[in-house]
Amino acid sequence: MLYTDGLIERRDADIDEGMRALAACAAEVEPDLDAFCSRLLNRLGGSGEQADDIAVVALRRV
């Protein structure tokens, strides 16, 4: 999985909090990687306006 810093960084929170949230959220991976990425964006991206861009790329080796 690759992601931009906008997924985990917030001006009002320590980056370690964002990393822990990402680790917890990414502990389970859906069979459909689009659904996985959407879930990460929805849970970690927040519902308010973002100050930074967010991108997530997930690959599965088969």
Short mmCIF file of the C-alpha atoms (twelve columns), coordinates in Angstrom:
data_MODEL
# 
_entry.id   MODEL 
# 
loop_
_atom_site.group_PDB 
_atom_site.id 
_atom_site.type_symbol 
_atom_site.label_atom_id 
_atom_site.label_alt_id 
_atom_site.label_comp_id 
_atom_site.label_asym_id 
_atom_site.label_seq_id 
_atom_site.Cartn_x 
_atom_site.Cartn_y 
_atom_site.Cartn_z 
_atom_site.pdbx_PDB_model_num 
ATOM 1  C CA . MET A 1  0.000   0.000   0.000  1 
ATOM 2  C CA . LEU A 2  1.184   3.487   -0.876 1 
ATOM 3  C CA . TYR A 3  -0.383  6.669   0.444  1 
ATOM 4  C CA . THR A 4  0.262   10.381  0.627  1 
ATOM 5  C CA . ASP A 5  0.823   12.167  3.906  1 
ATOM 6  C CA . GLY A 6  -2.636  13.720  3.751  1 
ATOM 7  C CA . LEU A 7  -4.085  10.368  4.832  1 
ATOM 8  C CA . ILE A 8  -2.307  10.371  8.196  1 
ATOM 9  C CA . GLU A 9  -1.296  13.957  8.991  1 
ATOM 10 C CA . ARG A 10 -3.499  16.514  10.703 1 
ATOM 11 C CA . ARG A 11 -2.498  19.953  11.930 1 
ATOM 12 C CA . ASP A 12 -4.189  19.361  15.271 1 
ATOM 13 C CA . ALA A 13 -2.829  15.833  15.932 1 
ATOM 14 C CA . ASP A 14 0.517   14.111  16.271 1 
ATOM 15 C CA . ILE A 15 1.583   12.078  13.224 1 
ATOM 16 C CA . ASP A 16 1.996   9.020   15.456 1 
ATOM 17 C CA . GLU A 17 -1.768  9.112   16.073 1 
ATOM 18 C CA . GLY A 18 -2.338  9.034   12.326 1 
ATOM 19 C CA . MET A 19 0.081   6.148   11.878 1 
ATOM 20 C CA . ARG A 20 -1.635  4.152   14.643 1 
ATOM 21 C CA . ALA A 21 -5.039  4.849   13.118 1 
ATOM 22 C CA . LEU A 22 -3.792  3.702   9.714  1 
ATOM 23 C CA . ALA A 23 -2.271  0.516   11.149 1 
ATOM 24 C CA . ALA A 24 -5.512  -0.325  12.945 1 
ATOM 25 C CA . CYS A 25 -7.674  0.462   9.926  1 
ATOM 26 C CA . ALA A 26 -5.467  -1.448  7.478  1 
ATOM 27 C CA . ALA A 27 -5.184  -4.542  9.689  1 
ATOM 28 C CA . GLU A 28 -8.013  -6.129  7.691  1 
ATOM 29 C CA . VAL A 29 -8.029  -6.046  3.908  1 
ATOM 30 C CA . GLU A 30 -11.191 -6.612  1.919  1 
ATOM 31 C CA . PRO A 31 -11.049 -8.986  -1.069 1 
ATOM 32 C CA . ASP A 32 -11.906 -5.977  -3.245 1 
ATOM 33 C CA . LEU A 33 -9.019  -3.507  -3.003 1 
ATOM 34 C CA . ASP A 34 -11.219 -0.637  -4.207 1 
ATOM 35 C CA . ALA A 35 -13.437 -1.223  -1.170 1 
ATOM 36 C CA . PHE A 36 -10.345 -1.360  1.054  1 
ATOM 37 C CA . CYS A 37 -9.046  1.978   -0.257 1 
ATOM 38 C CA . SER A 38 -12.493 3.558   0.028  1 
ATOM 39 C CA . ARG A 39 -12.769 2.442   3.645  1 
ATOM 40 C CA . LEU A 40 -9.358  3.926   4.460  1 
ATOM 41 C CA . LEU A 41 -10.292 7.209   2.805  1 
ATOM 42 C CA . ASN A 42 -13.650 7.371   4.584  1 
ATOM 43 C CA . ARG A 43 -12.328 6.510   8.038  1 
ATOM 44 C CA . LEU A 44 -9.027  8.359   7.952  1 
ATOM 45 C CA . GLY A 45 -9.793  11.203  5.586  1 
ATOM 46 C CA . GLY A 46 -12.448 12.657  7.830  1 
ATOM 47 C CA . SER A 47 -15.677 14.297  6.860  1 
ATOM 48 C CA . GLY A 48 -14.493 17.910  6.866  1 
ATOM 49 C CA . GLU A 49 -12.532 19.865  4.322  1 
ATOM 50 C CA . GLN A 50 -8.987  18.564  3.853  1 
ATOM 51 C CA . ALA A 51 -6.001  20.892  3.915  1 
ATOM 52 C CA . ASP A 52 -3.878  18.369  2.011  1 
ATOM 53 C CA . ASP A 53 -4.397  15.993  -0.880 1 
ATOM 54 C CA . ILE A 54 -4.977  12.303  -0.189 1 
ATOM 55 C CA . ALA A 55 -4.104  9.382   -2.429 1 
ATOM 56 C CA . VAL A 56 -4.072  5.652   -1.669 1 
ATOM 57 C CA . VAL A 57 -2.810  2.842   -3.899 1 
ATOM 58 C CA . ALA A 58 -3.103  -0.800  -2.884 1 
ATOM 59 C CA . LEU A 59 -1.660  -3.776  -4.718 1 
ATOM 60 C CA . ARG A 60 -2.088  -7.466  -4.062 1 
ATOM 61 C CA . ARG A 61 0.458   -10.015 -5.097 1 
ATOM 62 C CA . VAL A 62 -1.129  -13.199 -6.379 1 
# 
